[in-house]
Amino acid sequence: MATHASALKRQRQNEKRRVRNRAVRSTLRTLIKKVKKAANKQEALGHLQTAVSRLSKAAQKGILHRNTANRSISRLTQFVNHLS
């Protein structure tokens, strides 16, 4: 357990970030599922737009690596484009 004031502060900050990052990642997973479970292409496109926006924002903030976000966006877009 940390005893220095600076180490205690660092511990508090890390915990706050962990909780925030976890919430964002959970939301992203839900959005991706919504795209994949969409009933038709129109609905999927709507969900895709939201998912792409959130994935990009997560990458910008450092919650996801840039390449991971781009790969997810690419795969989701391909999935939606192949829907009939």
Beta strands, then each sheet from edge to edge (+ up, - down):
end
